[in-house]
């Protein structure tokens, strides 16, 4: 401020404020990363053994038809030009047509994505509600039984195949105990009752006041969401514990204790306040991991989300859909990564 | 004085007489620290057990893992001499698990031969060369680091075709960036040290410095990281197998076995459950071992 007042008269100063420079650098990183992602998916689409022309026109087309489609798809142009066209298309939201469903891939993804979002959001919510307190208590009572529980939860979470735990969960809670509904998003009698608003069934049925649908949808989503929540709880509690240990060992905490503050104020009012930003970045990463990690869970629970979409397309050799889905998840993943990075770098004074 | 005590004193001496004694002594002290970690020893034990099971699978197996017997399909564990029962084609699950251990170990070895090596080369070259080479290589690393790994592995397998080797390649292509980061960080701390200057004055070229003097010093941090990552790699490989993109039937790969048993989960729980326990055992073992190794090799990173 002071600088612009003294030097700003009569001529434009070119020195940009430091936050603006960092913002530019971050944007350049985002652009480079997304371009890299598109390059990888482009190369995957090109090196794959399936002939993209035959995939469109079928085996029995004549040579003339083949040549025409070859040109239409732009395959006669140099590779870099093809890549340029590809980037342009993707930036406009055009991923090509799905061979399997016959629709635009972008339309397909718009239809299936809310289901994944709903599942991952609920999963992260469960992970945060259970994981943060568990991590804090494990750090405060280091070495106690609750710390051992936290460690055990983490070890299981890092070692158990999610698709297997999902199957066992189905067997126990659906097959034997009957506490929850089985695979799928909602029972057959409740299908198509709720007019979509957001595409997320729980939100839509609540907004429309269809509580019977809401209850049924909830009984379907709770098991897969708890499963994903367990994995994100394992990660979040582990990170929370190590952040808290770092804070609790520092001198200001000792000062606060010496001052005679209650343990509650020391832990939550002082130590926890200082890990909030780190924690938000961890939660954001956990969320990104769930969006990606829901692929296997969706298969187990026949959940009609983007993970199921990609896998089914994969088995049907429908490359446009696979790559479109990969790009969408990739961009969200990169976005969340950058978001947590920005949050950390811009709002945590220690990062400077 | 008996022989063992003599060896022990020789190994634990404070004044090693030779370079070999000093090296063996530090290994032995590391082993003593490691041995006191019960959980890490448990992990090591489970892994040794699985390796032995894989080696002696032909002797330990009670049945041919590929032999189908449709008359005896979906037998419960213990029935008619099938320890873990039979699957939907009447194949003995116990024997298939044993042979599956071979596949898991094969996958682990393949990934270990590719991902850390790529990371090591990228990281040390970037760190040692510096300048624009460093910038470009690290940009590429960061780009790969920001990708969703499972989804990208899926897309790679889709392009390359399903199969164990392609699954391993796909996993390796997404797994190397952290190793490059570690190797670069190590290189940056090593490259300006006095002993590197001394070697350079003796006339050693960059290739010799990197391969003979920097690589050996990066190994221990890489080993820890690889061990800790191994559980994740096994889970990803099993996940690809489960989706039908890794090992192909009739291969007794554990993930593929779960996939086959999935249809029968509600009535014949053991078909899908038992291979899952095997996957859990091997990845848990790697996690425990990795934690223990970290405590021994890299005490400053320990978080217990």
Interface residues (C-beta under 8 A of the other chain):
Chain A: X29 X32 X33 X36 X37 X40 X41 X44 X45 X47 X48 X49 X155 X156 X158 X159 X160 X161 X162 X163 X164 X165 X167 X168 X170 X171 X174 X175 X242 X245 X288 X291 X292 X293 X295 X296 X299 X300 X310 X311 X314 X315 X317 X319 X322 X323 X325 X326 X329 X330 X333 X334 X337 X338
Chain B: X139 X140 X142 X143 X144 X146 X147 X148 X149 X150 X151 X152 X154 X155 X156 X157 X158 X159 X160 X161 X231 X232 X235 X238 X239 X242 X243 X244 X245 X255 X258 X262 X265 X266 X269 X272 X273 X275 X276 X279 X280 X283 X284 X286 X287 X288 X303
